[in-house]
Amino acid sequence: MLFSKKYVTLLCALLLVSSTPEIALAKTPKPTQAQIDAAKAAEKVKQKAAAAAQSKLNSATQTLRQLSAVADAAAAKYRKAQADLVVATQQAHTAAAHYAIAQASVNQANKTIGRMAQNAYIMGTGFTDLESVLHATGPQDLMDRLSTLNSLGSNNSAALSRFKAASVVAQAAKVEADRTKAAQAVATDRVAAAKQAADESKAIQQKEVDRLRAVQNQLAKELASARNIRVTLEQQRQLALLEEASAAKAAVTPNQYRVWGGTFKGRATVRSTDAIRTAAVAYASKQVLARKPYVWGAQGPNSFDCSGLVYAAYKAAGLGYPNWSRLNAALYFVDTQRVPLTQLIPGDLLFYSYDGSVQNIHHITIYAGNGKMWEANSTKAGLKFSDMYSIKGLMPSGGRV
């Protein structure tokens, strides 16, 4: 088949790789190996710094744990000392109450003795057993007088004995309780001082841990940034090399129109059926739901990039080589039938371009219906189910396989 001069010019602009390596199929940057090596070196420096910071943080955290244990033990001792002080105070109060009761008994005994002494004085000769007998008016009165004397003597003697015993015990208990209370108050103050010192040490160490953690977090961010830069450069170079290889292959493939469909407007015919498209969508959704990772140039079964997912989905659906082969996103655009976005059906392909041109198409997805799509998005996002307008640069038409 003969090509027009205009067609050849467009084809060359889209596909051919010239003798100078700077010209590639798409606008994908092509970092040099030196740039990648420099990014690796920078990442290694950040990694070393992050590891050193993590080591310091681990040591400080261990010290904080030890100080926390000391502070916790001091707090426990302080709580016990407070409880002991409460008990000692209660013992002092109880001893004082017992002493007051004993003193009241003594006071009552003193009153009884005082009345007996007053009666003896009034009777003149003393309130004795003999006087009771002489002044009795009869046998019954005599017995009553003797009983009263015995009772008064017995009660007074018992009261005095109880007073003496209670006074000794209560006084001793009060002295001991007061001593214990005073000693416990001193111990409580001492433990409180120890607790305060432990808490202050813990607080100082906590500030150091917080500072080191902030440093470590910042270094972790810098390391992640350096790693992203390195990964991005590697992936950009891989993509550029892949696109150049695809363009070089297309440039030397006989009957080029079979690859391109004879026109930049897409194929005139559709190779897939409803059943094939349904199976392709099912395969893509299964890979996304299985959370397969995104890897540049991969086409399954364990990882995929954007065009690799499209290729694997339709191959699994039964549309295989030579009618269906692994192409880059731009080639898929010209090798499928153009479909307006308003007429999309599940299984159609969506394309995204840096500037709206075919040669700068950089992403391809499988339409899922209702404005959604299955895609291999990026290393960071992985494979995902997303909105068709969530990525900038959507081409005005889709492609039906």
C-alpha positions as CSV (number, residue, x, y, z in Angstrom):
1,M,0.0,0.0,0.0
2,L,1.3,3.5,-0.9
3,F,1.2,6.3,1.6
4,S,0.6,9.9,0.8
5,K,3.4,12.4,1.6
6,K,1.2,14.0,4.3
7,Y,0.4,10.7,5.9
8,V,4.1,9.7,6.0
9,T,5.0,13.0,7.6
10,L,2.4,12.6,10.3
11,L,3.4,8.9,10.8
12,C,7.0,9.9,11.2
13,A,6.2,12.6,13.7
14,L,4.2,10.2,15.7
15,L,6.2,7.0,15.7
16,L,9.7,7.2,14.2
17,V,12.7,7.5,16.4
18,S,15.4,9.6,14.7
19,S,19.1,9.1,14.9
20,T,19.3,11.5,17.9
21,P,18.1,9.9,21.1
22,E,16.3,13.0,22.3
23,I,13.4,12.4,20.0
24,A,10.8,10.0,21.4
25,L,7.2,8.9,20.7
26,A,5.6,10.8,23.5
27,K,6.5,13.8,25.7
28,T,7.6,11.5,28.5
29,P,10.9,12.8,29.9
30,K,13.9,10.5,29.5
31,P,16.3,11.0,32.5
32,T,19.9,10.0,32.0
33,Q,21.4,7.2,34.0
34,A,23.7,9.7,35.7
35,Q,20.6,11.6,36.9
36,I,19.2,8.3,38.3
37,D,22.5,7.5,40.0
38,A,22.6,10.9,41.5
39,A,19.0,10.5,42.8
40,K,20.0,7.1,44.3
41,A,23.0,8.7,46.0
42,A,20.8,11.4,47.5
43,E,18.3,8.8,48.6
44,K,21.1,6.8,50.3
45,V,22.3,9.9,52.2
46,K,18.7,10.6,53.4
47,Q,18.3,6.9,54.3
48,K,21.5,7.0,56.4
49,A,20.4,10.1,58.2
50,A,17.0,8.7,58.8
51,A,18.5,5.5,60.2
52,A,20.8,7.5,62.6
53,A,17.8,9.6,63.7
54,Q,15.8,6.5,64.3
55,S,18.6,5.0,66.4
56,K,18.7,8.1,68.6
57,L,14.9,8.1,68.9
58,N,14.9,4.5,69.9
59,S,17.6,5.1,72.6
60,A,15.7,8.2,73.9
61,T,12.4,6.3,73.9
62,Q,14.0,3.5,75.9
63,T,15.3,6.0,78.5
64,L,11.8,7.5,78.6
65,R,10.3,4.1,79.3
66,Q,12.8,3.6,82.2
67,L,12.1,7.1,83.6
68,S,8.3,6.5,83.2
69,A,8.7,3.3,85.3
70,V,10.6,5.2,88.0
71,A,7.9,7.9,88.0
72,D,5.1,5.4,88.1
73,A,6.8,3.6,91.1
74,A,7.3,7.0,92.8
75,A,3.6,7.8,92.2
76,A,2.6,4.4,93.7
77,K,4.7,5.0,96.8
78,Y,3.2,8.5,97.1
79,R,-0.3,7.2,96.9
80,K,0.6,4.5,99.6
81,A,2.2,7.2,101.8
82,Q,-1.0,9.3,101.5
83,A,-3.1,6.3,102.5
84,D,-0.8,5.5,105.4
85,L,-1.1,9.1,106.6
86,V,-4.9,8.9,106.5
87,V,-4.7,5.7,108.6
88,A,-2.3,7.3,111.1
89,T,-4.5,10.4,111.4
90,Q,-7.5,8.1,112.1
91,Q,-5.6,6.2,114.7
92,A,-4.6,9.5,116.4
93,H,-8.3,10.6,116.4
94,T,-9.4,7.2,117.8
95,A,-6.8,7.3,120.6
96,A,-7.9,10.8,121.5
97,A,-11.6,9.7,121.6
98,H,-10.7,6.7,123.9
99,Y,-8.8,9.1,126.2
100,A,-11.8,11.4,126.3
101,I,-14.1,8.5,127.3
102,A,-11.7,7.3,130.0
103,Q,-11.5,10.9,131.4
104,A,-15.2,11.1,131.5
105,S,-15.4,7.9,133.6
106,V,-12.9,9.3,136.0
107,N,-14.8,12.5,136.3
108,Q,-18.0,10.6,137.1
109,A,-16.1,8.6,139.7
110,N,-14.8,11.7,141.3
111,K,-18.3,13.1,141.6
112,T,-19.5,9.9,143.3
113,I,-16.6,10.0,145.8
114,G,-17.3,13.6,146.4
115,R,-20.9,12.9,147.3
116,M,-19.9,10.2,149.7
117,A,-17.4,12.5,151.4
118,Q,-20.2,15.2,151.7
119,N,-22.6,12.7,153.3
120,A,-20.0,11.6,155.8
121,Y,-19.4,15.2,156.8
122,I,-23.1,15.8,157.3
123,M,-23.5,12.7,159.4
124,G,-20.6,13.9,161.5
125,T,-18.9,10.6,162.4
126,G,-18.3,9.3,158.9
127,F,-20.4,7.2,156.6
128,T,-19.3,3.8,157.9
129,D,-20.9,0.4,158.3
130,L,-21.3,0.9,162.0
131,E,-23.1,4.2,161.7
132,S,-25.5,2.5,159.1
133,V,-26.3,-0.2,161.6
134,L,-26.9,2.2,164.5
135,H,-29.1,4.6,162.7
136,A,-31.2,1.9,160.9
137,T,-34.9,2.1,161.7
138,G,-35.4,-1.6,161.2
139,P,-34.1,-4.7,159.6
140,Q,-35.1,-3.8,156.1
141,D,-33.6,-0.3,156.4
142,L,-30.4,-1.9,157.7
143,M,-30.1,-4.2,154.8
144,D,-30.8,-1.3,152.3
145,R,-28.0,0.8,153.9
146,L,-25.5,-2.0,153.8
147,S,-26.4,-2.8,150.1
148,T,-25.9,0.8,149.1
149,L,-22.5,1.0,150.8
150,N,-21.3,-2.2,149.1
151,S,-22.6,-1.0,145.8
152,L,-21.0,2.4,146.1
153,G,-17.7,0.9,147.1
154,S,-17.7,-1.6,144.3
155,N,-18.7,0.9,141.7
156,N,-16.2,3.4,142.8
157,S,-13.4,0.8,142.9
158,A,-14.3,-0.4,139.4
159,A,-14.5,3.1,138.1
160,L,-11.1,4.0,139.5
161,S,-9.6,0.8,138.1
162,R,-11.1,1.4,134.7
163,F,-9.9,5.0,134.7
164,K,-6.4,4.0,135.6
165,A,-6.2,1.3,133.0
166,A,-7.9,3.4,130.3
167,S,-5.8,6.4,131.1
168,V,-2.6,4.4,130.7
169,V,-3.7,2.6,127.5
170,A,-5.3,5.7,125.9
171,Q,-2.4,8.0,126.8
172,A,0.1,5.5,125.3
173,A,-2.0,4.9,122.2
174,K,-2.4,8.7,121.7
175,V,1.4,9.2,122.1
176,E,2.1,6.4,119.6
177,A,-0.6,7.6,117.2
178,D,0.7,11.1,117.3
179,R,4.2,9.9,116.7
180,T,3.1,7.7,113.8
181,K,1.2,10.5,112.3
182,A,4.1,12.9,112.5
183,A,6.5,10.3,111.1
184,Q,4.1,9.5,108.3
185,A,3.7,13.2,107.4
186,V,7.5,13.5,107.1
187,A,7.6,10.3,105.0
188,T,4.8,11.6,102.8
189,D,6.6,14.9,102.2
190,R,9.8,13.0,101.3
191,V,8.0,10.7,98.9
192,A,6.2,13.6,97.3
193,A,9.5,15.3,96.7
194,A,10.8,12.0,95.1
195,K,7.7,11.8,92.9
196,Q,8.1,15.4,91.8
197,A,11.7,14.8,90.8
198,A,10.8,11.6,88.9
199,D,8.0,13.5,87.1
200,E,10.3,16.3,86.2
201,S,12.9,13.9,84.8
202,K,10.2,12.2,82.8
203,A,8.9,15.5,81.4
204,I,12.4,16.6,80.3
205,Q,13.0,13.2,78.6
206,Q,9.5,13.4,76.9
207,K,10.5,16.8,75.4
208,E,13.7,15.2,74.1
209,V,11.8,12.3,72.6
210,D,9.3,14.6,71.0
211,R,12.1,16.7,69.5
212,L,13.9,13.6,68.2
213,R,10.6,12.2,66.8
214,A,10.0,15.5,65.0
215,V,13.5,15.3,63.5
216,Q,12.9,11.7,62.5
217,N,9.6,12.4,60.9
218,Q,11.1,15.2,58.9
219,L,13.9,13.0,57.7
220,A,11.4,10.3,56.9
221,K,9.5,12.8,54.7
222,E,12.8,13.8,53.0
223,L,13.7,10.2,52.5
224,A,10.2,9.5,51.0
225,S,10.7,12.6,48.7
226,A,14.1,11.4,47.6
227,R,12.8,7.9,47.0
228,N,9.9,9.3,44.9
229,I,12.3,11.4,42.9
230,R,14.5,8.3,42.2
231,V,11.5,6.1,41.4
232,T,10.0,8.8,39.1
233,L,13.2,9.2,37.2
234,E,13.6,5.4,36.8
235,Q,9.9,5.0,35.7
236,Q,10.2,8.0,33.3
237,R,13.3,6.5,31.7
238,Q,11.6,3.0,31.5
239,L,8.5,4.5,29.9
240,A,10.6,6.6,27.4
241,L,12.6,3.5,26.5
242,L,9.4,1.5,26.1
243,E,7.8,4.1,23.9
244,E,11.0,4.4,21.8
245,A,11.1,0.7,21.4
246,S,7.4,0.6,20.4
247,A,8.0,3.4,17.9
248,A,11.1,1.7,16.5
249,K,9.2,-1.6,16.1
250,A,6.3,0.2,14.4
251,A,8.7,2.0,12.0
252,V,10.1,-1.3,10.6
253,T,6.9,-3.3,10.7
254,P,5.7,-4.3,7.2
255,N,2.2,-3.2,6.2
256,Q,2.2,-0.4,8.7
257,Y,-1.5,0.3,8.0
258,R,-2.4,-2.9,9.9
259,V,-1.0,-1.4,13.0
260,W,-2.6,2.0,12.5
261,G,-5.8,1.0,10.9
262,G,-5.1,3.1,7.8
263,T,-6.0,6.4,9.4
264,F,-5.4,8.6,12.4
265,K,-9.1,8.7,13.0
266,G,-9.1,5.2,14.3
267,R,-10.3,1.9,13.0
268,A,-13.4,1.7,10.9
269,T,-14.4,-1.6,12.3
270,V,-14.7,-3.2,15.8
271,R,-13.0,-6.5,16.6
272,S,-14.6,-7.2,20.0
273,T,-18.1,-8.4,20.8
274,D,-20.3,-7.6,23.8
275,A,-19.2,-10.9,25.4
276,I,-15.5,-10.0,24.9
277,R,-15.9,-6.5,26.3
278,T,-17.9,-7.9,29.3
279,A,-15.1,-10.4,30.0
280,A,-12.4,-7.7,29.6
281,V,-14.2,-5.5,32.2
282,A,-14.6,-8.5,34.5
283,Y,-10.9,-9.3,34.3
284,A,-9.8,-5.6,34.9
285,S,-12.1,-5.3,37.9
286,K,-10.8,-8.5,39.4
287,Q,-7.2,-7.3,39.2
288,V,-8.2,-3.9,40.8
289,L,-10.1,-5.6,43.6
290,A,-7.2,-7.9,44.2
291,R,-5.1,-4.8,44.8
292,K,-2.4,-5.8,42.3
293,P,0.5,-3.4,42.2
294,Y,1.4,-0.9,39.5
295,V,4.7,-1.6,37.7
296,W,5.9,0.2,34.6
297,G,5.9,-2.1,31.6
298,A,4.1,-4.9,33.4
299,Q,1.2,-6.7,31.8
300,G,0.3,-9.3,34.4
301,P,-0.5,-11.5,35.9
302,N,1.0,-10.1,39.2
303,S,1.4,-6.4,38.3
304,F,0.3,-4.0,35.5
305,D,0.8,-0.6,34.1
306,C,-2.0,1.2,32.3
307,S,-1.7,-0.2,28.8
308,G,-0.6,-3.6,30.3
309,L,-3.9,-3.9,32.1
310,V,-5.8,-3.1,28.9
311,Y,-3.8,-5.7,26.9
312,A,-4.1,-8.4,29.6
313,A,-7.9,-7.8,30.0
314,Y,-8.7,-8.2,26.3
315,K,-6.2,-11.0,25.9
316,A,-7.9,-12.9,28.8
317,A,-11.3,-12.1,27.1
318,G,-10.1,-14.0,24.0
319,L,-8.9,-11.3,21.7
320,G,-5.3,-12.3,21.3
321,Y,-2.4,-12.0,18.8
322,P,-2.2,-11.1,16.0
323,N,-5.4,-9.1,16.3
324,W,-4.5,-7.8,19.7
325,S,-0.9,-7.0,20.8
326,R,0.8,-4.9,23.5
327,L,0.9,-1.3,22.3
328,N,1.4,2.0,24.1
329,A,-1.5,4.3,24.8
330,A,-1.2,6.4,21.7
331,L,-1.2,3.3,19.5
332,Y,-4.3,2.0,21.2
333,F,-6.0,5.3,20.3
334,V,-5.4,5.0,16.6
335,D,-6.1,1.2,16.6
336,T,-9.6,1.4,18.0
337,Q,-12.8,2.8,16.7
338,R,-13.6,6.4,17.8
339,V,-16.6,6.6,20.1
340,P,-18.0,9.9,21.5
341,L,-17.9,10.2,25.3
342,T,-21.7,10.3,25.3
343,Q,-21.9,6.9,23.6
344,L,-19.4,4.9,25.7
345,I,-20.3,1.4,26.8
346,P,-18.4,-0.8,29.4
347,G,-15.2,-2.1,27.8
348,D,-14.5,1.0,25.7
349,L,-11.1,2.6,26.3
350,L,-10.5,6.1,27.6
351,F,-7.4,8.1,26.8
352,Y,-5.6,11.0,28.5
353,S,-3.1,13.4,26.8
354,Y,-0.7,16.0,28.1
355,D,-1.9,18.6,25.5
356,G,-4.8,16.9,23.6
357,S,-2.6,15.5,20.9
358,V,-2.4,11.8,20.0
359,Q,1.3,11.6,20.3
360,N,1.2,12.9,23.8
361,I,-1.4,10.5,25.2
362,H,0.1,9.2,28.4
363,H,-2.7,7.2,30.1
364,I,-5.3,4.6,29.1
365,T,-8.2,3.1,31.1
366,I,-11.1,0.7,30.7
367,Y,-14.6,2.3,30.9
368,A,-16.7,0.6,33.6
369,G,-20.0,2.4,33.0
370,N,-21.8,5.3,34.8
371,G,-18.8,7.6,34.4
372,K,-16.4,5.2,36.2
373,M,-13.3,3.3,35.0
374,W,-10.9,0.6,35.9
375,E,-7.3,1.7,35.7
376,A,-3.7,1.0,36.6
377,N,-3.0,4.5,37.9
378,S,0.5,4.9,39.3
379,T,3.0,3.3,41.7
380,K,1.6,5.3,44.6
381,A,-2.2,4.8,43.8
382,G,-1.9,1.3,42.3
383,L,-4.8,-0.2,40.5
384,K,-8.1,1.5,41.2
385,F,-11.7,2.1,40.4
386,S,-12.2,5.8,39.8
387,D,-14.1,8.6,38.1
388,M,-13.3,9.1,34.4
389,Y,-12.8,12.8,35.0
390,S,-10.4,12.3,37.9
391,I,-7.4,12.6,35.6
392,K,-6.7,15.7,33.6
393,G,-6.4,15.6,29.8
394,L,-9.3,13.3,28.9
395,M,-9.5,13.0,25.1
396,P,-12.9,13.9,23.5
397,S,-13.5,10.4,22.3
398,G,-13.0,6.9,23.6
399,G,-12.0,3.8,21.7
400,R,-14.0,0.7,21.0
401,V,-11.8,-2.4,20.5
